[in-house]
């Protein structure tokens, strides 16, 4: 299911195939919207999801609270033995991961085969 939202609003869609969930995010992942993502990941982990992929490619903005919830999602997945990965966002989104040093600590994939993207320029 595809959701169209204004860039300053948050959208989350869950595409499910088997036990694999692809959470496609749109708009802004910030202090107002981060609790929605955290609640969704907690629900999926509690329900026994096998894998969660958070797709950042539709995000226009992410703040420090958004980064915190992504790290919390990874921890929840680790605790629930659920695979966790991220689809990279645009250049400004990925730059935040570079500047915070998180790029090397999170698994980014660009396709279902698990290939990793190149790091953006600093």
C-alpha positions in Angstrom: 0.0 0.0 0.0 1.5 3.4 -1.0 0.7 6.4 1.0 1.0 10.0 -0.4 1.6 12.6 2.3 2.9 16.1 2.3 6.7 16.3 2.9 6.3 17.8 6.4 4.0 15.0 7.6 4.8 11.4 8.5 3.6 8.3 6.7 4.4 4.7 7.5 3.3 1.7 5.4 4.0 -1.9 6.1 4.6 -4.2 3.1 4.6 -7.8 4.3 6.0 -10.9 2.6 6.1 -13.9 4.8 7.6 -12.9 8.0 9.5 -10.0 6.4 8.2 -6.4 6.9 9.3 -3.5 4.9 8.3 -0.3 6.7 8.3 2.5 4.1 8.6 5.9 5.7 7.6 9.2 4.1 7.7 12.8 5.3 9.6 13.7 8.5 10.8 11.3 11.2 11.1 13.6 14.2 10.1 14.1 17.8 6.4 14.1 16.8 6.4 11.0 14.6 9.2 8.8 16.1 6.8 7.2 18.7 4.7 5.8 15.8 7.6 4.0 14.3 8.8 2.8 17.7 5.4 1.4 18.5 5.1 -0.3 15.1 8.5 -2.0 15.5 7.7 -3.1 19.0 4.4 -4.6 17.8 6.1 -6.5 14.9 8.8 -7.8 17.2 6.3 -9.0 19.8 4.3 -10.7 17.0 7.4 -12.6 15.9 8.5 -10.8 12.7 11.5 -12.6 11.0 12.9 -9.4 9.5 12.2 -5.7 9.5 13.6 -3.4 6.8 13.0 0.3 7.4 13.0 2.2 4.1 14.3 5.7 4.6 14.1 6.6 0.8 10.9 8.5 1.2 12.0 10.7 4.1 12.5 14.4 3.7 13.9 15.0 7.2 15.1 13.1 10.2 16.2 14.6 13.6 18.0 13.1 16.6 14.8 11.6 17.9 14.4 9.8 14.6 18.0 8.5 14.9 17.3 7.3 18.5 14.2 5.4 17.4 16.1 3.7 14.6 18.7 2.5 17.2 15.9 1.4 19.5 14.4 -0.5 16.6 17.6 -2.3 16.0 17.9 -3.2 19.7 14.3 -4.5 19.7 15.0 -6.6 16.7 18.3 -7.9 18.2 16.4 -8.9 21.4 13.7 -10.6 19.4 16.1 -12.5 17.0 14.7 -10.5 14.1 16.9 -9.4 11.2 17.1 -5.6 10.9 18.3 -3.4 8.1 17.7 0.0 6.5 17.2 1.2 2.9 19.2 4.4 2.6 17.5 7.8 2.4 18.4 10.7 0.2 21.8 12.5 0.5 20.7 14.7 3.3 19.3 11.8 5.3 22.5 9.7 4.8 24.7 12.6 5.7 23.3 12.6 9.2 24.3 8.9 9.6 27.8 9.9 8.4 28.2 12.9 10.7 27.0 10.9 13.7 29.3 8.0 13.0 26.3 5.6 12.7 26.8 4.7 9.1 29.2 1.9 10.0 27.1 0.6 12.9 23.9 0.0 11.0 23.2 -2.4 8.1 22.1 -0.5 5.0 20.9 -2.4 2.0 19.7 -1.3 -1.4 18.0 -4.4 -2.7 16.6 -7.7 -1.6 20.0 -9.4 -2.3 21.5 -7.4 0.6 24.0 -5.3 -1.4 25.3 -2.3 0.5 25.3 1.2 -0.9 28.4 3.4 -1.1 28.8 6.0 1.7 27.8 9.6 0.7 30.5 12.2 0.6 31.1 14.1 3.8 
